[in-house]
Amino acid sequence: MSPQVGINPELMTKLIAMLKRTGPEFRESSRQVENALGRLGVELWASPALRMVADQMSARPPDLQGRLDLILATPDVGLDRDGMMWADGADWQSSTTDGATAAQAVAAKIRAQVKSGTLNAKTIAELEKHKNDPLFAAAFAKELPPAELKRLISRMFRTDLPPTGRPDDKDLGTEKKVADLFSTILGTASRARKLPDKYADELLKDLGDPQSAFALGKLLGKGTFDHAFLLNVVKRVYDYDVAHPQARAVELELPLSGTNKVRPGPDQSPMSAVLNALIHHPKVGQDFFADPQRRPLAYLMRDRRWAAGSDKLLGEALFEASTKFRDHGMPREQSSGYKSALIASWASHYWAEEKVQQNLPNTRTWAASLYANYISDVHRANQAPATKEYGVDAAYDPDKSLSGIQPYGAVLNKDELKKAMTWAFNDNEAFKTVAAAHAQYSVQVLDETASELAAEVRSKFAAWHKSHPGATKEQINDKRQEILENTMSSGGGSFQFQGMVNDLSETTYAITDAGNIAKIEEARKNDERYAMYKNMVTKIIDLAPGPQGKFVGLLVGQAKEHIYGQFTSKSEDKAKVAAGDAIEDAKEMFRDATAAAMMRHGLFGDGSVPAPTHPYASKQYPKGSDGDFMANGRIKPKGEMTATELKAYREWLYMNKATDRVFYGADSAINRNS
């Protein structure tokens, strides 16, 4: 079993500070004692021992600080109830001498084996064994300095050869593993603050050389690096990229077989090389993209040309920086959530530009994924006039439609949203992502609003019951139903509920409009996308709301899988058969979603009585009949209803006058026709 190393960060920090202070004090005290006793002619035999203790105290803080920094930087590590951080220390146990000796031996083997073209499995295992040892990593970084490491990578991947002479990517598995280990080891050294001085300077030499840029990407692509070190590297690469546009040249492949065309090779520019590192270090990405001096988004998204496929890395880096950390921390400008929303707002602004859309054709799904994580801001933007402001919604609670204090929101422009989503939705995956996100958001908001309305009904009933302790069971049932029906028709919470349905439906219209399926003529031209939308319409009734106060963006993947998990392009045949248009479908969807939320919270009355507004009051389709569309107190998913159950459901919801006494308002949702 691997040993678990535990550190209390607070106590360790105090210990390091104490040793830094006490070591010199011990040494000075020892000197003063020696001088005083020397004047008296007394020999102090213990003085050398005191000096040794003082020297050891002074020598320990760097190693302790390195170990503390390393464990703090260990991915996914967290404090336990006692304030301890635990991590696997199996690979950390070496002395300075052991680490240096092992690094020297492994480096020599790597030099020889790369030169011969054969990488030994035992050597790779040695790298794997020591990859998290800060002492080995420090020695390795000195033994193989950046210039030599980059030459080794170039030789391993044969980047000195023309594209047609290089090994196939599928044959480079061993080389990729070794490059990843190099990167991991450098990350370990950086987090332990053990990289040599000027290491970044050496690493960033010869940025104009495509081979050097390629090697830089490999050395930064896998490891977990110290924040300040990596941010410094990325900023310097960006500054170089801006100042040297010729460094962005794209190497072309030879003509494709049987054609006059050439296939562009991978972008080997330095800026492209650091994007993978930003993807794996979203906090570094935040500080870079939100840099108030450089303001890099305009240049990276609009002005800089990317080779085929490299723009996808930029899209992913933007997504990670704007969604990985969502919070409502203070002070605002130091909050990761604030920076996230700032990046999201400005990225959305640029994605709306035609020039950016042409420049970043492979970022559609990343734009959609960003909107899915900021779906409440997408929703609010569609409820208000377009704004020319960009930045962060820094209100105390940016989304009052949901319980809890929601993360900082992004200020989005309604007109720009339509342009960006229309472009993004040319990719059907992008459409599914945003549609599923809004479905989840709608269910969450409806559920929480229904919960508040149900609480209002219970409160009124409890007050009546308290003042009528002797009421009979029949009187109690009648009064409960009376209060329910009056509450659902008397304004207040019920009007808020109805208004929420209509607001949500407006955003649904905006999404279907951007997807070019808002009208039946357009839907027929987009059969597959329309079929996806129909899938959502039928599945929303059983889309489960998440826990109250939980950030909706975290549930998007779950909602998407629920709605589209079994979807295939063959489903478009169903869309051709279905004669309705998307607006009518949306009305039906919101009726179903509203009914499902109300049923979850008892807003159709008591099913055990049964109340006249409840499905079990039906004479034709009572509980347990062929038309019973309820299961465990909830409405069944439409896809699971039999033809008889579906008929009973529609009669109850649309043609029952008693139901109308508590259920109305959703019917007028989405009344736009243009």
Secondary structure, DSSP 8 states (H G I E B T S, - for coil): ---EEEE-HHHHHHHHHHHHHHHHHHHHHHHHHHHHHHHHT---TTHHHHHHHHHHHHHHHHHHHHHHHHHHTSTT--B-TTS-EEEE-TTT---HHHHHHHHHHHHHHHHHHHHHT---HHHHHHHHHHTT-HHHHHHHHHHS-HHHHHHHHHHHHTTTS-GGGS--GGG-HHHHHHHHHHHHHHHHHHHTT-S-TTHHHHHTTTTTSHHHHHHHHHHHSSS---HHHHHHHHHHHHHHHHH-GGGG---EEEE-TTSS-EEE----SHHHHHHHHHHH-HHHHHHHHT-TTT-THHIIIIIS---TTHHHHHHHHHHHHHHS-----SSGGG-HHHHHHHHHHHHHHHHTSHHHHHH-GGGHHHHHHHHHHTHHHHHHHTTS------EEE--SSS-TTSSS----EEE--HHHHHHHHHHHTTSHHHHHHHHHHHHHHHHHHHHHHHHHHHHHHHHHHHHHHHH-TT--HHHHHHHHHHHHHHHHHSSTHHHHHHHHHHHHHHHHHHHHHHTT-SSHHHHHHTHHHHHHHHHHHHHGGG-----TTS-GGGGHHHHHHHHHTT--GGGHHHHHH----HHHHHHHHHHHHHHHHHHHTTTT--TTTT-TTSGGG-SSS-TTSTT--EETTEE--GGG--HHHHHHHHHHHHS-HHHHTT--SGGGS-----
